[in-house]
Protein backbone atom coordinates (compact mmCIF):
# COMPACT_ATOMS: atom_id res chain seq x y z
CA UNK A 1 0.00 0.00 0.00
CA UNK A 2 2.96 2.32 0.55
CA UNK A 3 3.86 1.82 -3.11
CA UNK A 4 0.36 2.92 -4.12
CA UNK A 5 0.61 6.05 -1.95
CA UNK A 6 4.05 6.81 -3.42
CA UNK A 7 2.81 6.47 -7.00
CA UNK A 8 -0.20 8.69 -6.23
CA UNK A 9 2.09 11.39 -4.84
CA UNK A 10 4.45 11.11 -7.82
CA UNK A 11 1.56 11.27 -10.30
CA UNK A 12 0.17 14.42 -8.67
CA UNK A 13 3.62 16.06 -8.66
CA UNK A 14 4.24 15.15 -12.31
CA UNK A 15 0.86 16.37 -13.51
CA UNK A 16 1.29 19.66 -11.64
CA UNK A 17 4.84 20.08 -12.93
CA UNK A 18 3.81 19.21 -16.49
CA UNK A 19 0.85 21.60 -16.56
CA UNK A 20 2.58 24.57 -14.95
CA UNK A 21 5.95 23.81 -16.56
CA UNK A 22 4.47 23.46 -20.07
CA UNK A 23 5.98 20.02 -20.73
CA UNK A 24 4.06 17.12 -22.20
CA UNK A 25 6.86 14.68 -21.32
CA UNK A 26 6.15 15.24 -17.63
CA UNK A 27 2.39 14.93 -18.13
CA UNK A 28 2.97 11.61 -19.94
CA UNK A 29 5.20 10.52 -17.08
CA UNK A 30 2.39 11.39 -14.68
CA UNK A 31 -0.04 9.29 -16.70
CA UNK A 32 2.30 6.32 -16.37
CA UNK A 33 2.42 6.83 -12.61
CA UNK A 34 -1.37 6.58 -12.59
CA UNK A 35 -1.01 3.23 -14.36
CA UNK A 36 1.53 2.29 -11.68
CA UNK A 37 -1.21 2.68 -9.07
CA UNK A 38 -3.44 0.29 -10.97
CA UNK A 39 -0.60 -2.18 -11.51
CA UNK A 40 0.27 -2.13 -7.80
CA UNK A 41 -3.38 -2.87 -6.98
CA UNK A 42 -3.37 -5.75 -9.48
CA UNK A 43 -0.18 -7.22 -8.02
CA UNK A 44 -1.58 -6.91 -4.50
CA UNK A 45 -4.82 -8.62 -5.57
CA UNK A 46 -2.85 -11.34 -7.35
CA UNK A 47 -0.88 -12.03 -4.18
CA UNK A 48 -4.05 -12.23 -2.11
CA UNK A 49 -5.61 -14.79 -4.44
CA UNK A 50 -2.39 -16.78 -4.97
CA UNK A 51 -1.96 -17.14 -1.20
CA UNK A 52 -5.26 -19.02 -0.84
CA UNK A 53 -4.84 -22.71 0.00
CA UNK A 54 -5.93 -25.45 -2.44
CA UNK A 55 -9.63 -26.28 -2.45
CA UNK A 56 -12.00 -28.70 -4.17
CA UNK A 57 -12.13 -26.67 -7.37
CA UNK A 58 -8.43 -25.73 -7.34
CA UNK A 59 -6.52 -28.81 -6.10
CA UNK A 60 -3.19 -27.31 -7.18
CA UNK A 61 -3.85 -24.03 -5.41
CA UNK A 62 -4.39 -20.53 -6.78
CA UNK A 63 -0.79 -19.73 -7.71
CA UNK A 64 -1.62 -18.83 -11.33
CA UNK A 65 -3.36 -15.69 -10.08
CA UNK A 66 0.07 -14.12 -9.62
CA UNK A 67 1.34 -14.37 -13.24
CA UNK A 68 -2.16 -13.48 -14.48
CA UNK A 69 -1.93 -10.24 -12.49
CA UNK A 70 1.48 -9.65 -14.08
CA UNK A 71 -0.04 -10.22 -17.53
CA UNK A 72 -2.71 -7.64 -16.80
CA UNK A 73 0.00 -5.15 -15.82
CA UNK A 74 1.81 -5.81 -19.12
CA UNK A 75 -1.39 -5.19 -21.10
CA UNK A 76 -1.90 -1.85 -19.33
CA UNK A 77 1.72 -0.99 -20.13
CA UNK A 78 1.07 -1.53 -23.84
CA UNK A 79 -1.99 0.71 -23.60
CA UNK A 80 -0.18 3.57 -21.89
CA UNK A 81 2.74 3.28 -24.36
CA UNK A 82 0.35 3.67 -27.28
CA UNK A 83 -1.38 6.66 -25.68
CA UNK A 84 1.92 8.40 -24.89
CA UNK A 85 3.23 7.77 -28.41
CA UNK A 86 0.10 9.11 -30.13
CA UNK A 87 -0.05 12.19 -27.88
CA UNK A 88 3.69 12.90 -28.26
CA UNK A 89 3.36 12.92 -32.06
CA UNK A 90 0.40 15.28 -31.74
CA UNK A 91 2.45 17.63 -29.54
CA UNK A 92 5.38 17.55 -31.96
CA UNK A 93 3.10 18.62 -34.81
CA UNK A 94 1.37 21.32 -32.73
CA UNK A 95 3.24 24.59 -31.95
CA UNK A 96 3.48 25.25 -28.21
CA UNK A 97 5.58 26.95 -25.52
CA UNK A 98 8.83 25.43 -24.34
CA UNK A 99 9.11 23.76 -20.92
CA UNK A 100 10.15 25.60 -17.75
CA UNK A 101 13.52 24.85 -16.13
CA UNK A 102 11.87 24.29 -12.72
CA UNK A 103 10.62 20.89 -13.89
CA UNK A 104 14.20 19.56 -13.98
CA UNK A 105 14.75 19.23 -10.19
CA UNK A 106 11.37 17.50 -9.93
CA UNK A 107 12.35 14.93 -12.55
CA UNK A 108 15.73 14.34 -10.92
CA UNK A 109 13.94 13.48 -7.69
CA UNK A 110 11.52 11.18 -9.52
CA UNK A 111 14.39 9.25 -11.14
CA UNK A 112 16.07 8.74 -7.75
CA UNK A 113 12.85 7.56 -6.07
CA UNK A 114 11.95 5.19 -8.90
CA UNK A 115 15.42 3.62 -9.03
CA UNK A 116 15.26 3.03 -5.28
CA UNK A 117 11.80 1.50 -5.57
CA UNK A 118 12.90 -0.73 -8.46
CA UNK A 119 15.83 -2.12 -6.48
CA UNK A 120 13.62 -2.70 -3.47
CA UNK A 121 11.06 -4.61 -5.55
CA UNK A 122 13.80 -6.60 -7.28
CA UNK A 123 15.23 -7.69 -3.92
CA UNK A 124 11.76 -8.69 -2.70
CA UNK A 125 11.15 -10.66 -5.91
CA UNK A 126 14.44 -12.55 -5.54
CA UNK A 127 13.64 -13.34 -1.90
CA UNK A 128 10.24 -14.95 -2.56
CA UNK A 129 10.48 -15.94 -6.25
CA UNK A 130 7.59 -13.75 -7.35
CA UNK A 131 6.95 -13.12 -11.05
CA UNK A 132 4.53 -10.28 -10.27
CA UNK A 133 7.11 -8.50 -8.10
CA UNK A 134 9.77 -9.02 -10.77
CA UNK A 135 7.44 -7.42 -13.31
CA UNK A 136 6.77 -4.55 -10.88
CA UNK A 137 10.53 -4.04 -10.40
CA UNK A 138 10.99 -3.88 -14.17
CA UNK A 139 8.05 -1.49 -14.38
CA UNK A 140 9.59 0.91 -11.84
CA UNK A 141 12.94 0.69 -13.65
CA UNK A 142 11.12 1.56 -16.87
CA UNK A 143 9.60 4.56 -15.10
CA UNK A 144 13.05 5.72 -14.01
CA UNK A 145 14.36 5.45 -17.58
CA UNK A 146 11.41 7.35 -19.04
CA UNK A 147 11.77 10.08 -16.41
CA UNK A 148 15.47 10.32 -17.23
CA UNK A 149 14.58 10.66 -20.93
CA UNK A 150 12.10 13.41 -20.05
CA UNK A 151 14.82 15.16 -18.00
CA UNK A 152 17.18 15.12 -20.98
CA UNK A 153 14.48 16.33 -23.38
CA UNK A 154 13.42 19.19 -21.12
CA UNK A 155 17.05 20.16 -20.49
CA UNK A 156 17.67 20.32 -24.25
CA UNK A 157 14.52 22.43 -24.74
CA UNK A 158 15.46 24.83 -21.92
CA UNK A 159 19.08 25.23 -23.01
CA UNK A 160 18.29 25.33 -26.73
CA UNK A 161 15.56 27.92 -26.34
CA UNK A 162 13.50 29.00 -29.33
CA UNK A 163 13.21 26.30 -31.96
CA UNK A 164 13.79 23.47 -29.46
CA UNK A 165 10.35 23.50 -27.84
CA UNK A 166 9.53 19.97 -29.03
CA UNK A 167 12.64 18.35 -27.53
CA UNK A 168 10.69 17.11 -24.52
CA UNK A 169 7.99 15.73 -26.83
CA UNK A 170 10.62 13.73 -28.68
CA UNK A 171 11.79 12.53 -25.27
CA UNK A 172 8.23 11.37 -24.56
CA UNK A 173 8.25 9.48 -27.87
CA UNK A 174 11.51 7.80 -26.87
CA UNK A 175 9.98 6.96 -23.50
CA UNK A 176 7.07 5.36 -25.35
CA UNK A 177 9.46 2.98 -27.12
CA UNK A 178 11.19 2.09 -23.83
CA UNK A 179 7.84 1.47 -22.12
CA UNK A 180 6.65 -0.77 -24.99
CA UNK A 181 9.91 -2.75 -24.95
CA UNK A 182 9.65 -3.33 -21.21
CA UNK A 183 6.01 -4.29 -21.70
CA UNK A 184 7.15 -7.08 -24.02
CA UNK A 185 9.65 -8.31 -21.42
CA UNK A 186 6.97 -8.25 -18.72
CA UNK A 187 4.46 -10.06 -20.94
CA UNK A 188 6.93 -12.80 -21.89
CA UNK A 189 7.98 -13.37 -18.28
CA UNK A 190 4.40 -13.68 -17.03
CA UNK A 191 3.30 -15.80 -20.01
CA UNK A 192 6.13 -18.25 -19.29
CA UNK A 193 4.58 -18.98 -15.89
CA UNK A 194 1.03 -19.19 -17.25
CA UNK A 195 2.14 -21.65 -19.97
CA UNK A 196 3.99 -23.88 -17.46
CA UNK A 197 7.41 -23.30 -19.01
CA UNK A 198 9.96 -25.82 -17.74
CA UNK A 199 12.12 -24.81 -14.80
CA UNK A 200 15.78 -24.00 -15.41
CA UNK A 201 18.33 -26.79 -15.84
CA UNK A 202 20.03 -25.64 -12.62
CA UNK A 203 16.75 -25.94 -10.69
CA UNK A 204 16.07 -29.40 -12.13
CA UNK A 205 19.58 -30.56 -11.23
CA UNK A 206 19.09 -29.38 -7.65
CA UNK A 207 15.79 -31.29 -7.42
CA UNK A 208 17.48 -34.41 -8.79
CA UNK A 209 20.31 -34.08 -6.27
CA UNK A 210 17.84 -33.90 -3.35
CA UNK A 211 15.93 -36.96 -4.60
CA UNK A 212 19.09 -39.02 -5.18
CA UNK A 213 20.18 -38.47 -1.57
CA UNK A 214 17.09 -40.34 -0.31
CA UNK A 215 18.00 -43.91 0.84
CA UNK A 216 16.66 -46.54 -1.53
CA UNK A 217 16.66 -44.35 -4.64
CA UNK A 218 18.75 -46.08 -7.30
CA UNK A 219 18.29 -43.66 -10.19
CA UNK A 220 15.96 -41.07 -11.67
CA UNK A 221 14.18 -41.00 -15.00
CA UNK A 222 11.96 -38.02 -15.71
CA UNK A 223 12.09 -34.94 -13.55
CA UNK A 224 9.77 -32.08 -14.48
CA UNK A 225 8.91 -28.90 -12.66
CA UNK A 226 6.71 -25.87 -13.24
CA UNK A 227 6.17 -22.65 -11.37
CA UNK A 228 2.82 -21.95 -9.73
CA UNK A 229 2.72 -18.59 -7.99
CA UNK A 230 5.48 -18.42 -5.39
CA UNK A 231 6.13 -22.18 -5.39
CA UNK A 232 6.81 -25.08 -7.77
CA UNK A 233 5.03 -28.32 -8.67
CA UNK A 234 7.31 -31.31 -9.38
CA UNK A 235 6.73 -34.63 -11.19
CA UNK A 236 9.51 -37.18 -10.81
CA UNK A 237 10.14 -40.84 -11.74
CA UNK A 238 12.27 -42.76 -9.24
CA UNK A 239 13.94 -46.13 -9.86
CA UNK A 240 14.15 -48.55 -6.91
CA UNK A 241 15.11 -52.19 -6.40
CA UNK A 242 12.57 -54.29 -8.32
CA UNK A 243 12.49 -56.89 -5.55
CA UNK A 244 11.11 -54.48 -2.96
CA UNK A 245 7.54 -54.85 -1.73
CA UNK A 246 4.89 -52.35 -2.75
CA UNK A 247 4.90 -51.02 0.80
CA UNK A 248 8.67 -50.48 0.76
CA UNK A 249 8.51 -48.73 -2.63
CA UNK A 250 5.69 -46.54 -1.38
CA UNK A 251 7.81 -45.61 1.64
CA UNK A 252 10.69 -44.51 -0.60
CA UNK A 253 8.30 -42.44 -2.73
CA UNK A 254 7.00 -40.72 0.39
CA UNK A 255 10.56 -40.06 1.57
CA UNK A 256 11.40 -38.43 -1.79
CA UNK A 257 8.30 -36.26 -1.60
CA UNK A 258 9.03 -35.20 1.98
CA UNK A 259 12.66 -34.38 1.12
CA UNK A 260 11.61 -32.13 -1.76
CA UNK A 261 8.89 -30.38 0.21
CA UNK A 262 11.37 -29.33 2.91
CA UNK A 263 14.14 -28.29 0.49
CA UNK A 264 13.66 -24.63 1.41
CA UNK A 265 15.51 -22.88 -1.46
CA UNK A 266 13.33 -24.62 -4.02
CA UNK A 267 9.87 -23.64 -2.68
CA UNK A 268 8.19 -26.89 -3.74
CA UNK A 269 4.52 -27.09 -2.73
CA UNK A 270 3.52 -30.42 -4.29
CA UNK A 271 5.34 -33.50 -5.62
CA UNK A 272 4.07 -36.43 -7.70
CA UNK A 273 6.41 -39.45 -7.43
CA UNK A 274 6.21 -42.42 -9.81
CA UNK A 275 8.13 -45.57 -8.87
CA UNK A 276 9.90 -47.68 -11.54
CA UNK A 277 11.69 -51.00 -10.83
CA UNK A 278 15.38 -51.58 -11.49
CA UNK A 279 15.89 -54.92 -13.21
QUIBEL-V201764 format. One record per residue. SS is DSSP state (a for helix, b for strand, c for the rest). NEAR is the number of other C-alpha atoms within 10 Angstrom. Layout:
# QUIBEL-V201764
((SS/NEAR) (SS/NEAR))
This chain:
# QUIBEL-V201764
((c/10) (a/8) (a/14) (a/17) (a/11) (a/16) (a/22) (a/18) (a/14) (a/22) (a/25) (a/16) (a/18) (a/28) (a/20) (a/16) (a/23) (a/21) (a/13) (a/13) (c/21) (c/21) (c/30) (a/28) (a/33) (a/33) (a/23) (a/30) (a/27) (a/26) (a/18) (a/24) (a/24) (a/19) (a/20) (a/25) (a/18) (a/17) (a/24) (a/22) (a/17) (a/21) (a/25) (a/17) (a/15) (a/22) (a/23) (a/14) (a/18) (a/21) (c/16) (c/12) (c/12) (c/13) (c/10) (c/7) (c/8) (c/11) (c/9) (c/15) (c/20) (c/21) (c/26) (a/22) (a/23) (a/29) (a/32) (a/22) (a/26) (a/28) (a/25) (a/17) (a/28) (a/27) (a/17) (a/18) (a/26) (a/18) (a/15) (a/20) (a/24) (a/17) (a/14) (a/26) (a/21) (a/13) (a/18) (a/25) (a/15) (a/12) (a/20) (a/17) (a/11) (c/9) (c/10) (c/12) (c/12) (c/22) (c/30) (c/17) (c/16) (c/13) (a/23) (a/22) (a/10) (a/17) (a/25) (a/15) (a/12) (a/22) (a/21) (a/13) (a/15) (a/23) (a/18) (a/16) (a/19) (a/23) (a/15) (a/14) (a/24) (a/21) (a/15) (a/15) (a/19) (a/12) (a/10) (a/14) (c/20) (c/23) (a/27) (a/31) (a/26) (a/22) (a/30) (a/25) (a/25) (a/20) (a/26) (a/25) (a/23) (a/22) (a/26) (a/24) (a/18) (a/27) (a/29) (a/20) (a/23) (a/31) (a/25) (a/17) (a/25) (a/34) (a/19) (a/18) (a/23) (a/20) (a/10) (a/13) (c/12) (c/11) (c/9) (c/17) (c/24) (c/28) (a/24) (a/30) (a/28) (a/22) (a/25) (a/31) (a/26) (a/19) (a/27) (a/25) (a/17) (a/17) (a/27) (a/21) (a/16) (a/21) (a/25) (a/14) (a/16) (a/27) (a/22) (a/14) (a/20) (a/24) (a/16) (a/16) (a/21) (a/20) (c/12) (c/14) (c/13) (c/14) (c/16) (c/10) (a/9) (a/9) (a/14) (a/16) (a/12) (a/15) (a/21) (a/20) (a/13) (a/14) (a/25) (a/17) (c/12) (c/17) (c/11) (c/19) (c/19) (c/16) (b/16) (b/17) (b/13) (b/10) (b/16) (b/16) (b/20) (b/20) (b/26) (b/24) (c/26) (c/21) (b/16) (b/19) (b/18) (b/21) (b/15) (b/21) (b/18) (b/25) (b/21) (b/22) (b/17) (c/13) (c/11) (c/13) (c/10) (a/11) (a/9) (a/14) (a/23) (a/15) (a/13) (a/21) (a/26) (a/15) (a/18) (a/24) (a/23) (a/15) (a/18) (a/24) (a/18) (c/12) (c/13) (a/9) (a/11) (a/16) (c/17) (b/23) (b/18) (b/17) (b/20) (b/14) (b/19) (b/15) (b/20) (b/17) (b/14) (b/13) (c/8))
